Amino acid sequence: MLEEQDENKTEPRPVPAQVTASSEVPHQAEPDQEEASSTVMQPEVSDPATIQGQGAGSVEAATAAGAPVSAAVPAPMRLASVTVEDLLDLQIASDPQLSPDRSLIAFTLQRNDRSTQSSQSAIWLVPSRKEAAGGARQLTVGDYQDFAPRWSPQGDYLAFLSTRHGGQPQLFLLSLHGGEARQLTHLPNGVSEYSWRPDGQALLVHSPWKPADDQQTDPGEEPALVYTRLDEQWDGIGHWHGRRVQLWLVPLEGEVVRLTAEPVHLVQSCWSPDGSEVAFCANRRPQPDLSTSMALWVLTLATGQLRRLTPEEGLAQMPSWSPDGRYLAYYYAPDQTETCNITPWIVAADGSEAPRPVFPEQADYTCQVTITDELRPANEWLIRPQWYPDSRQLLVTIHERGQAHLYRVDHETQHITPLTSGPGRYLSPHLAGDGSLIAVVRADWFTPGDIWSLGGDGSQPQRLTGVNERFLRSHQLIRPRRLTWQATDGLTIEGWLYLPPLAAGQRAPLILAVHGGPSCAWGDAYVHEFQVLTGQGFAVLAANPRGSDGYGEAFRRRILNDWGGKDLGDLLAGLDYVISTTPIDEKRLGITGLSYGGYMTAWAITQTTRFKAAVSRNPVTYLPLCRLLSDQALWFDLAMGGAGEERLLERSPLAFIDRITTPLLLLHAGDDLRCPFSESLQLFTALRKRRQIVELVRYPGTSHTMDWPTVGTPVQRCDRLRRTLEWFQRFLLQEG
């Protein structure tokens, strides 16, 4: 835990400048904190790579379809403002995977198809170093969702998941010697994750199963959904139908074999180096639905025996086996409130040694990167630790004040070495087997993300793709200004101000944006919504109040049992600071947010009348009920239940309905199981009965994270953003 004086430091932790970002990275320097306004920028994208080949991989075809590296585009005389519809032109590069010989990187490229109103992805290849011959080329057609590429240990095959047949993701195999992709699995409930056995002759996959699946050839539609446990449903999945995720062995030739039949989910598996054992995470307690913990387990394939390596209390995640077979590294959190640090630990694979932390005790770091936008997938937030070949050092990602950097840590000496520094986020790293090269996604304020490579020691970073170069060259983007201010109790709060160009004497309307979580954070991310709003003349304050990730564990824990308390004070103090130092029209203020941000939006307008418009997305409005209806019912008890039933009522917007006079737009995913649609419906009903200005929009068939490309449809995502913009234009830009 940090001591009181440490919590209030305003400067980032010192990072040795042994490795700096390449000069190719646009806009490395942080804007001066005393700068009068945000900066209007035309991002420079230097040294674009070229796309070679014909057909789907050619420059012409790739430009039309959305290429990972677009042809050079002359800068127009006048840059366009970012529009709502531009959201559909942005492409997302993710999940880079180095080939065993380190010459190529396979990655997933996500794009939108306007004609079918769907999100699609394909597998692409790019040389791992710029000096190599050739450029990026498309490997799969990408008419559906092709994703999660993984090289075989010998490098002769590339496996991937695809929805091309029947909608459920299945495992496919593509020979690098030529030919069509071959479907390896036909599991009725699809594949959620997988990995190669070290000999390259089989793969381990995860898929939901229940005993009845082995007894019915055509079960048909179930007449009823049965609930016997709290974990019968999950947002984005729906009802589990009594199934739990199990382990299956998929040989390259032969029948698929189910390895486990557990009444609980088995997730995040990895192989031992000799292929004789499999490690995975699971909550195998007698009543697993009444706790949120997971332990690390090992399955010996020859005998079917299981051994537990970590305590059943706490949360063990993302195991990774050391090359010498002696240890398993994993991430561990002592509780599941989402306020404690998630850090690497190691344990002897044979169970002969107790688990121990890799970081020194004084290191106040977390390896979960919860910096949000509406583009990059949440599965990048926690990437499993990766071993260097000496079986002593690990590659991990650390979240620091809105940035994400790569670090190398020695588990014997607990020495931590930074590999990257400066602005930006380094996401989804993949370390070569010999430790000489790292493939990574780098993203920042202006770049949704490109594929980079750098040495295993962080040296010689190279940008290999320019996925959204055409868009970046042709649009006017606003670089936010970093701000800090003091809360009423003296705590230092950080935020970012997006300020549109203003004429002399002009003052901008301002929208306060509240992130979700509450342990998520704003940071070095391209947020399309903010660029759209600033393009229409709005200023945006993206604040990280207490509870936000990236500022140490004690900072996050200040949110426990106090939603709507000092966190609201942090936001209002930031609003006051910006108004006092920046040309902002304090009579034209709006507020918006998603999930916890939606809660805070609804709560804020019960506590103050200074906001003239509010847009609340997938909010919590009545804590006593939401904690019973949510798929995370246990988590709500951990986050707010310690304050007691009276506090839950006292911090619920619905309990103060008579105080709301601000025009409120409620946007809610119809199949949201995290913050159920009823949370918005009850607030809408109560306000409409009182003849207040309120509107409710329900988006059918989509879940809590509908802003992300693989969840909400393109038309839903654009509609949500357009309604947000129009609501603020209606109530903040109208005269009088």
C-alpha positions in Angstrom: 0.0 0.0 0.0 1.1 3.5 -0.7 1.6 5.8 2.3 -0.5 9.0 2.3 2.3 11.3 1.0 2.9 9.0 -2.0 -0.7 9.0 -3.1 -0.6 12.7 -3.9 2.5 12.8 -6.1 1.7 14.4 -9.4 4.8 13.3 -11.4 4.9 10.0 -13.2 7.3 7.4 -11.9 10.8 8.0 -13.3 11.6 5.7 -16.2 15.2 5.3 -17.2 15.7 6.7 -20.8 17.8 3.7 -21.9 15.3 3.0 -24.6 13.3 5.8 -26.3 10.6 5.6 -28.8 11.6 5.6 -32.5 11.7 9.0 -34.3 9.0 7.5 -36.5 6.4 7.8 -33.8 4.4 10.9 -34.4 4.0 13.4 -31.6 6.2 11.9 -28.9 6.6 14.9 -26.6 3.9 15.5 -24.0 2.2 18.9 -24.4 3.2 21.4 -21.8 0.8 21.3 -18.8 0.5 25.0 -18.8 -0.3 25.1 -22.5 -3.3 27.4 -23.2 -5.2 24.9 -25.3 -5.3 21.6 -27.0 -3.4 21.2 -30.2 -4.9 20.8 -33.7 -2.7 18.3 -35.5 -2.3 16.6 -38.8 -0.5 13.4 -37.7 2.6 12.5 -39.7 2.9 8.9 -40.7 6.5 8.5 -41.9 8.0 5.9 -44.2 4.9 4.0 -45.1 5.5 0.4 -46.0 4.3 -0.9 -49.3 2.0 -3.7 -50.1 3.2 -6.2 -52.7 1.6 -8.9 -54.6 -1.6 -9.2 -56.6 -5.3 -9.8 -55.9 -6.3 -9.3 -52.3 -2.8 -8.3 -51.3 -2.3 -5.6 -54.0 -2.1 -1.9 -53.3 -5.3 -1.2 -55.3 -7.3 -4.0 -53.7 -6.0 -3.3 -50.2 -6.8 0.4 -50.5 -10.3 -0.3 -51.6 -10.9 -3.0 -48.9 -9.0 -1.3 -46.2 -5.3 -2.1 -46.1 -3.0 -2.6 -43.2 -0.6 -0.2 -45.0 -2.2 2.2 -47.3 -0.5 3.9 -50.2 0.9 7.4 -49.6 -1.8 10.0 -49.8 -1.0 13.7 -50.5 -2.2 15.9 -47.6 -5.2 17.9 -48.7 -5.2 21.7 -48.5 -7.9 21.7 -45.8 -8.3 18.8 -43.4 -11.7 17.4 -42.7 -13.3 17.3 -39.3 -13.9 13.8 -37.9 -17.5 12.6 -38.4 -19.7 9.9 -36.9 -19.5 7.8 -40.1 -15.7 7.9 -40.1 -15.9 5.4 -37.3 -16.6 2.7 -39.9 -13.4 3.6 -41.9 -11.1 2.8 -39.0 -9.4 -0.6 -39.0 -8.0 -2.4 -35.9 -4.7 -4.3 -36.1 -4.4 -6.7 -33.1 -2.8 -9.9 -31.8 0.6 -9.9 -33.4 2.3 -13.3 -33.5 5.9 -13.9 -34.5 6.8 -16.9 -36.6 9.2 -19.4 -35.1 12.0 -18.2 -37.3 11.1 -14.6 -36.4 10.9 -13.5 -40.0 7.1 -12.8 -40.1 4.3 -11.5 -37.9 0.8 -12.7 -38.3 -1.9 -10.4 -37.0 -5.7 -9.8 -37.2 -7.1 -6.8 -39.1 -10.7 -5.8 -38.1 -12.8 -3.8 -40.5 -16.4 -2.8 -41.1 -18.4 -3.7 -44.2 -20.9 -1.0 -44.9 -22.8 -3.0 -47.5 -23.6 -5.9 -45.0 -23.5 -3.7 -41.9 -21.1 -6.2 -40.3 -17.7 -6.3 -38.7 -15.2 -8.6 -40.4 -11.6 -9.6 -39.8 -8.8 -11.3 -41.7 -5.4 -12.7 -41.0 -2.5 -10.7 -42.4 1.3 -11.2 -42.6 4.1 -8.6 -42.5 7.9 -9.0 -42.3 9.1 -8.6 -38.8 11.8 -6.1 -39.8 11.6 -3.2 -42.3 14.8 -4.2 -44.1 13.3 -7.5 -45.1 11.9 -7.9 -48.6 8.2 -7.6 -49.2 5.4 -5.9 -47.4 2.1 -6.7 -45.6 -0.2 -9.2 -47.4 -3.6 -10.6 -46.6 -3.6 -14.3 -45.9 -7.3 -15.1 -45.4 -10.3 -13.7 -47.2 -11.9 -12.1 -44.2 -15.5 -12.2 -45.2 -16.4 -13.3 -41.7 -14.4 -13.2 -38.5 -10.9 -14.7 -38.9 -8.8 -14.1 -35.8 -6.4 -15.5 -33.2 -3.6 -16.6 -35.5 -1.1 -19.0 -33.9 2.0 -20.5 -35.6 2.8 -24.2 -35.3 6.0 -24.8 -33.4 7.8 -25.7 -36.7 6.3 -22.7 -38.5 4.8 -24.8 -41.4 1.2 -24.1 -40.4 -0.8 -21.2 -39.1 -3.9 -22.0 -37.1 -6.7 -19.5 -36.5 -10.3 -19.2 -35.4 -13.1 -18.4 -37.8 -16.9 -17.9 -38.0 -17.0 -18.7 -41.7 -19.1 -21.9 -41.2 -22.2 -21.6 -39.1 -21.3 -18.6 -37.0 -19.6 -20.3 -34.0 -15.9 -19.9 -34.0 -14.1 -23.0 -35.1 -10.4 -23.9 -35.4 -8.9 -23.8 -38.9 -5.5 -24.8 -40.2 -3.6 -23.2 -43.1 -0.5 -24.7 -44.6 2.2 -22.1 -45.4 3.1 -24.3 -48.3 -0.2 -23.5 -50.1 -3.7 -24.7 -50.3 -7.0 -23.9 -48.6 -7.6 -23.6 -44.9 -8.8 -26.9 -43.4 -11.4 -26.9 -40.6 -10.2 -29.0 -37.6 -13.1 -28.7 -35.2 -16.9 -29.0 -35.6 -17.7 -28.5 -31.9 -21.4 -27.5 -31.6 -20.6 -24.7 -29.1 -17.5 -23.4 -30.9 -14.0 -22.7 -29.7 -13.1 -19.9 -27.2 -9.3 -20.3 -27.1 -6.6 -22.8 -28.1 -2.9 -23.5 -28.2 -0.4 -25.8 -30.0 1.1 -28.8 -28.3 4.9 -28.4 -28.3 5.4 -31.2 -30.8 3.1 -29.5 -33.4 0.9 -32.6 -33.9 -2.1 -31.6 -31.9 -3.8 -28.5 -30.3 -5.6 -28.0 -27.1 -9.0 -26.1 -27.4 -11.6 -24.8 -25.0 -15.3 -25.3 -25.7 -18.5 -25.4 -23.6 -20.0 -28.8 -22.8 -22.5 -30.6 -20.6 -23.1 -34.3 -20.2 -26.4 -34.2 -22.1 -24.4 -33.1 -25.2 -23.1 -36.6 -25.5 -26.5 -38.2 -25.4 -28.5 -36.1 -27.9 -27.9 -36.0 -31.6 -30.5 -33.2 -32.2 -31.6 -31.6 -28.9 -33.7 -29.0 -30.7 -34.8 -25.8 -29.0 -34.8 -26.0 -25.2 -38.3 -25.4 -23.7 -36.9 -23.6 -20.7 -33.7 -22.1 -19.2 -32.9 -23.4 -15.8 -31.1 -21.4 -13.1 -29.5 -23.3 -10.2 -26.4 -21.1 -9.8 -25.4 -17.5 -10.0 -23.1 -18.1 -12.9 -25.7 -19.5 -15.3 -25.4 -16.4 -17.6 -22.7 -14.0 -18.7 -22.8 -10.7 -20.6 -22.0 -11.2 -24.3 -22.7 -15.0 -24.1 -26.2 -15.2 -22.6 -27.4 -18.3 -20.8 -24.8 -21.1 -20.6 -27.6 -23.8 -20.9 -25.9 -25.7 -18.2 -22.6 -26.0 -20.1 -19.1 -25.3 -18.7 -16.0 -24.6 -20.7 -13.8 -27.8 -21.0 -10.5 -28.9 -22.5 -10.4 -30.9 -25.8 -7.5 -32.4 -27.7 -7.5 -31.8 -31.4 -4.9 -33.9 -33.4 -4.0 -32.8 -36.9 -5.2 -36.2 -38.0 -7.8 -38.2 -36.1 -10.7 -37.6 -33.8 -11.2 -34.8 -31.4 -11.1 -36.0 -27.7 -12.6 -34.3 -24.7 -10.1 -34.3 -21.8 -12.2 -33.0 -19.0 -15.8 -33.2 -17.6 -15.8 -30.6 -14.8 -18.9 -28.8 -13.4 -16.9 -25.5 -13.7 -15.2 -23.5 -16.4 -11.6 -24.3 -17.2 -9.9 -21.4 -18.9 -6.5 -19.9 -19.9 -4.6 -23.1 -20.4 -1.0 -23.6 -21.4 1.2 -26.6 -22.2 4.2 -27.9 -20.3 7.4 -27.8 -22.5 7.4 -31.6 -23.0 3.6 -31.7 -23.7 2.8 -34.1 -20.9 0.8 -31.7 -18.8 -1.6 -28.8 -19.1 -2.0 -25.9 -16.7 -5.2 -24.0 -16.5 -7.2 -21.7 -14.2 -10.5 -22.7 -12.5 -12.7 -22.2 -9.5 -13.2 -25.8 -8.4 -14.5 -24.9 -4.9 -17.6 -26.8 -3.7 -19.9 -23.9 -4.6 -18.0 -22.0 -7.3 -20.8 -19.6 -8.1 -20.6 -18.1 -4.6 -17.0 -16.9 -5.0 -15.1 -15.1 -7.7 -11.7 -16.7 -7.1 -9.7 -18.9 -9.4 -6.7 -21.1 -8.7 -4.0 -22.5 -10.9 -4.3 -26.3 -11.7 -2.2 -28.8 -13.6 -3.6 -31.8 -15.4 -1.3 -34.8 -16.1 -2.6 -36.1 -19.4 -1.3 -39.7 -19.0 -3.1 -40.2 -15.6 -5.9 -37.6 -15.6 -4.7 -36.5 -12.2 -5.1 -32.9 -11.1 -3.0 -30.9 -8.7 -3.6 -27.4 -7.4 -0.6 -25.0 -7.3 -2.1 -21.9 -5.8 -4.5 -21.1 -3.0 -8.2 -21.2 -3.8 -8.6 -17.7 -2.4 -7.6 -14.9 -4.6 -7.6 -14.7 -8.4 -4.9 -16.6 -10.4 -4.9 -15.9 -14.2 -2.9 -16.3 -17.4 -0.4 -19.1 -16.6 2.8 -19.4 -18.6 5.2 -22.4 -18.4 9.0 -21.6 -18.1 11.1 -23.1 -21.0 13.0 -25.4 -18.5 9.7 -26.7 -17.2 10.4 -25.8 -13.5 8.0 -22.9 -13.0 4.7 -21.5 -14.0 4.3 -17.7 -14.1 0.9 -16.2 -13.7 -0.9 -13.1 -12.7 -2.4 -12.9 -9.2 -4.8 -10.5 -7.4 -5.6 -11.1 -3.7 -9.2 -10.0 -4.0 -11.7 -9.5 -6.8 -12.8 -5.9 -6.0 -10.9 -4.8 -9.2 -9.1 -2.3 -7.0 -5.9 -4.3 -6.1 -2.8 -4.6 -8.3 -2.7 -7.6 -10.7 1.0 -8.6 -10.6 3.1 -11.6 -11.8 3.8 -14.5 -9.5 5.6 -17.8 -10.0 5.2 -21.2 -8.5 7.1 -24.5 -8.9 5.3 -26.6 -11.5 5.7 -29.7 -9.3 4.2 -28.0 -6.3 7.4 -28.3 -4.2 7.6 -24.5 -3.6 5.1 -22.0 -2.4 4.0 -19.3 -4.8 5.9 -16.0 -4.6 5.6 -12.6 -6.2 7.9 -11.5 -9.0 7.7 -7.8 -8.3 9.4 -6.4 -5.2 7.1 -5.5 -2.4 7.5 -1.7 -2.9 6.5 -1.9 -6.6 3.1 -0.3 -6.9 2.3 -1.6 -10.4 -0.6 -3.3 -12.1 -0.3 -5.4 -15.3 -3.9 -5.0 -16.3 -4.2 -2.2 -18.9 -7.8 -0.9 -18.7 -7.3 2.2 -20.9 -10.6 2.5 -22.8 -11.7 3.6 -26.2 -14.5 2.3 -28.5 -12.1 0.4 -30.8 -9.6 -1.9 -29.2 -10.8 -5.2 -27.8 -10.9 -5.8 -24.0 -9.0 -9.1 -24.4 -5.8 -6.9 -24.7 -6.2 -5.7 -21.1 -4.3 -8.6 -19.6 -1.8 -10.6 -21.7 -0.1 -13.5 -20.1 3.5 -13.1 -18.9 6.1 -14.4 -21.3 9.4 -16.1 -20.5 12.8 -15.3 -21.9 14.8 -18.4 -22.8 16.9 -18.2 -19.6 13.7 -19.2 -17.6 14.6 -16.3 -15.2 13.2 -13.2 -16.9 9.6 -12.4 -17.8 8.1 -9.9 -20.3 5.1 -8.0 -18.8 3.0 -5.0 -19.6 2.4 -2.3 -16.9 -0.3 0.4 -16.8 1.1 3.7 -15.8 -1.0 6.9 -15.7 -2.8 6.4 -19.0 0.1 4.6 -20.8 1.1 1.0 -21.2 4.8 0.0 -21.3 6.8 -3.2 -21.6 9.0 -4.3 -18.8 11.5 -7.2 -18.3 11.6 -8.5 -14.8 14.0 -11.1 -13.2 12.1 -13.3 -10.8 15.3 -14.3 -8.9 16.6 -10.7 -8.2 13.2 -8.9 -8.7 15.0 -6.4 -10.8 12.6 -4.5 -13.2 13.9 -3.1 -16.5 11.8 -0.8 -18.7 11.9 -1.7 -22.4 9.7 1.2 -23.7 9.1 4.8 -22.5 7.4 8.0 -23.6 3.8 8.5 -24.6 1.7 5.7 -26.0 0.4 2.2 -25.3 2.3 -1.0 -26.1 -0.2 -3.8 -26.3 -0.4 -7.5 -26.9 3.3 -8.2 -27.0 4.6 -11.5 -28.3 8.2 -12.5 -27.4 10.2 -14.7 -29.8 11.3 -18.0 -28.4 14.9 -17.0 -28.4 14.1 -13.7 -26.7 15.6 -11.6 -29.5 12.5 -9.9 -30.9 9.1 -8.6 -29.7 6.1 -8.0 -31.9 3.6 -5.5 -30.4 0.7 -3.2 -31.1 1.5 0.5 -30.5 -1.4 2.9 -30.1 -1.6 6.6 -29.0 -3.8 9.7 -29.2 -3.9 9.6 -33.0 -3.3 6.0 -33.9 -5.8 3.3 -33.1 -2.9 0.9 -33.4 -0.1 -0.4 -35.7 2.1 -3.4 -35.7 5.6 -2.8 -34.4 8.7 -4.9 -33.7 11.5 -4.2 -31.3 14.5 -6.1 -29.9 14.0 -8.3 -26.9 15.8 -5.6 -24.9 13.5 -2.9 -26.3 16.0 -1.6 -28.9 15.5 -0.7 -32.5 11.7 -0.2 -32.5 10.2 -0.2 -36.0 6.7 0.6 -37.2 5.7 -2.1 -39.7 2.2 -1.0 -40.7 0.2 2.2 -41.3 -3.3 0.7 -40.9 -5.2 4.0 -40.8 -2.7 6.2 -42.6 -5.2 7.5 -45.2 -7.6 8.6 -42.5 -4.9 10.2 -40.4 -3.5 12.2 -43.2 -6.9 13.6 -44.3 -8.5 14.6 -40.9 -8.0 17.3 -38.4 -7.4 15.8 -35.0 -7.2 17.4 -31.6 -4.4 16.5 -29.3 -5.6 16.7 -25.7 -3.8 18.6 -23.0 -2.8 16.9 -19.8 -4.2 18.5 -16.6 -3.9 17.8 -12.9 -6.0 19.4 -10.1 -6.5 19.0 -6.4 -9.5 17.3 -5.0 -11.2 18.7 -1.9 -9.2 16.3 0.3 -5.9 17.2 -1.4 -5.6 14.1 -3.6 -4.1 14.9 -7.1 -6.4 14.0 -10.0 -5.4 13.7 -13.6 -7.4 14.3 -16.8 -7.1 15.3 -20.4 -8.8 18.3 -22.0 -9.8 18.2 -25.7 -10.3 21.8 -26.8 -11.5 22.8 -30.3 -10.1 25.7 -32.2 -11.6 28.9 -30.9 -11.8 32.5 -32.2 -10.7 35.3 -30.0 -13.1 35.8 -27.2 -15.0 32.6 -27.9 -15.9 30.1 -25.2 -16.6 26.5 -25.9 -19.4 24.3 -24.4 -17.8 21.4 -22.5 -18.8 17.8 -22.0 -17.5 15.9 -19.0 -16.7 12.3 -20.0 -16.7 9.6 -17.3 -15.1 6.2 -18.0 -16.5 2.9 -16.9 -15.2 0.4 -14.4 -14.8 2.3 -12.1 -11.3 0.9 -12.4 -10.9 1.7 -16.1 -9.1 4.9 -17.2 -8.7 7.4 -20.0 -5.2 7.6 -21.5 -3.1 7.6 -24.6 -5.9 6.3 -26.9 -7.6 7.4 -30.0 -11.2 8.0 -28.8 -13.4 8.6 -31.9 -16.2 10.1 -29.9 -14.0 12.8 -28.5 -12.7 13.7 -32.0 -16.2 13.9 -33.3 -17.3 16.2 -30.5 -14.4 18.5 -30.8 -14.9 18.6 -34.5 -18.4 20.0 -33.8 -17.0 22.7 -31.4 -17.3 20.9 -28.1 -14.6 20.7 -25.5 -14.2 17.4 -23.7 -12.8 16.8 -20.3 -11.8 13.1 -19.8 -11.0 12.7 -16.1 -9.6 9.9 -14.1 -11.1 10.3 -10.6 -10.2 8.1 -7.6 -10.8 4.5 -8.4 -9.2 4.8 -11.9 -6.4 2.4 -12.9 -2.8 3.3 -13.4 -2.2 5.5 -10.3 -1.4 2.9 -7.7 -3.5 0.5 -5.6 -4.4 3.0 -2.8 -5.8 5.4 -5.4 -8.1 2.7 -6.8 -9.2 1.5 -3.3 -10.6 4.9 -2.5 -13.7 4.1 -4.6 -14.7 1.1 -2.5 -18.2 1.5 -1.0 -18.2 5.2 -2.0 -19.7 5.4 -5.5 -21.1 8.9 -6.0 -19.1 10.3 -3.1 -15.6 11.7 -3.4 -15.4 10.4 -6.9 -18.1 12.9 -8.0 -16.1 15.6 -6.0 -13.0 14.8 -8.1 -14.9 15.3 -11.3 -16.6 18.5 -10.2 -13.2 19.9 -9.0 -11.8 19.2 -12.4 -14.7 21.0 -14.0 -14.1 24.0 -11.8 -10.4 24.0 -12.6 -10.9 23.9 -16.4 -13.5 26.6 -16.3 -11.2 28.8 -14.3 -8.2 28.3 -16.6 -9.7 27.8 -20.1 -12.2 29.6 -22.4 -15.1 27.4 -21.4 -18.8 28.5 -21.3 -19.9 27.3 -17.8 -23.5 27.8 -18.8 -23.2 25.1 -21.5 -22.0 22.0 -19.7 -22.9 18.4 -20.5 -22.0 15.0 -19.0 -21.8 11.5 -20.4 -20.5 8.0 -19.7 -20.8 4.3 -20.1 -21.5 1.6 -17.4 -20.1 3.1 -14.2 -19.7 6.3 -16.3 -23.4 6.0 -17.1 -24.2 5.6 -13.4 -22.1 8.7 -12.6 -23.9 10.7 -15.3 -27.3 9.8 -13.8 -26.0 10.4 -10.3 -24.4 13.7 -11.0 -27.6 15.3 -12.3 -29.3 14.4 -9.0 -26.6 16.3 -7.1 -26.2 19.4 -9.2 -28.1 21.4 -11.8 -25.1 22.8 -13.5 -25.3 20.3 -16.4 -27.7 21.3 -19.1 -27.6 18.0 -21.0 -26.7 14.4 -20.1 -26.2 11.2 -22.0 -26.1 8.0 -19.9 -25.2 4.7 -21.6 -25.9 1.3 -20.0 -26.1 2.8 -16.5 -26.7 1.5 -13.0 -29.6 3.6 -11.6 -30.8 1.6 -8.6 -28.0 -0.3 -6.7 -30.2 -2.4 -4.4 -31.7 -4.2 -7.5 -28.8 -4.1 -9.9 -26.6 -6.0 -7.5 -29.2 -8.8 -7.7 -29.9 -8.7 -11.4 -26.4 -8.3 -12.8 -24.3 -11.2 -14.1 -21.7 -9.8 -11.7 -23.9 -9.9 -8.6 -21.0 -11.0 -6.4 -18.7 -8.2 -7.7 -21.4 -5.5 -6.8 -21.3 -6.8 -3.2 -17.5 -6.5 -3.2 -17.5 -3.0 -4.7 -20.4 -1.4 -2.7 -21.9 -4.0 -0.4 -19.6 -3.2 2.5 -21.3 0.1 2.9 -24.6 -1.6 3.8 -28.1 -1.5 2.3 -28.7 2.1 3.4 -25.7 3.4 1.5 -26.8 1.5 -1.7 -30.1 3.3 -1.5 -28.5 6.7 -0.7 -26.2 6.4 -3.8 -28.9 5.4 -6.3 -30.0 8.0 -8.8 -33.5 6.6 -8.8 -33.9 7.5 -5.2 -33.5 11.1 -6.0 -35.7 11.3 -9.1 -37.4 14.5 -7.9 -34.0 16.3 -8.2 -33.5 15.6 -11.9 -34.3 18.5 -14.2 -31.4 18.0 -16.7 -32.6 16.7 -20.2 -31.4 13.1 -20.1 -30.8 10.7 -23.0 -30.6 7.0 -22.0 -28.9 4.6 -24.4 -28.9 0.9 -23.5 -28.0 -2.4 -25.0 -31.0 -4.6 -25.2 -29.2 -7.8 -24.1 -27.1 -6.2 -21.5 -26.6 -8.6 -18.6 -24.0 -6.5 -16.8 -26.2 -3.5 -16.2 -29.6 -4.8 -17.3 -31.9 -2.7 -19.5 -34.3 -2.4 -16.7 -31.9 0.0 -15.0 -32.6 2.6 -17.8 -36.2 1.7 -18.2 -37.1 2.4 -14.6 -35.3 5.8 -14.6 -37.0 6.7 -17.9 -40.5 5.6 -16.6 -40.0 7.7 -13.4 -38.9 10.8 -15.2 -41.5 10.5 -17.9 -44.2 10.3 -15.2 -42.8 13.6 -13.9 -42.9 15.1 -17.4 -39.2 15.7 -17.5 -37.3 15.8 -20.8 -36.1 12.2 -21.2 -35.6 9.8 -24.0 -34.7 6.1 -23.9 -33.1 4.1 -26.8 -32.8 0.3 -26.7 -30.4 -1.5 -29.0 -31.7 -5.1 -29.6 -29.5 -8.1 -29.9 -26.3 -6.6 -28.4 -24.6 -6.7 -25.0 -23.0 -4.3 -22.5 -19.9 -3.5 -24.6 -21.8 -2.7 -27.8 -19.4 0.1 -28.7 -16.8 -2.5 -29.6 -16.7 -3.7 -33.3 -17.4 -7.4 -32.7 -20.3 -6.6 -30.3 -22.5 -3.9 -31.7 -23.3 -3.7 -35.4 -21.8 -0.8 -37.4 -25.2 0.8 -37.7 -25.8 0.5 -33.9 -22.4 2.0 -33.1 -22.9 4.9 -35.4 -26.5 5.5 -34.3 -25.3 5.6 -30.6 -22.7 8.2 -31.4 -25.0 10.2 -33.7 -27.7 10.4 -31.0 -25.1 11.5 -28.4 -23.9 14.3 -30.7 -27.4 15.5 -31.6 -28.5 15.5 -27.9 -25.6 17.8 -27.0 -26.2 20.0 -30.0 -29.8 20.3 -29.1 -29.4 21.4 -25.5 -25.9 23.0 -25.5 -25.7 24.8 -28.8 -29.2 26.2 -29.0 -29.5 29.9 -28.4 -30.6 31.1 -25.0 
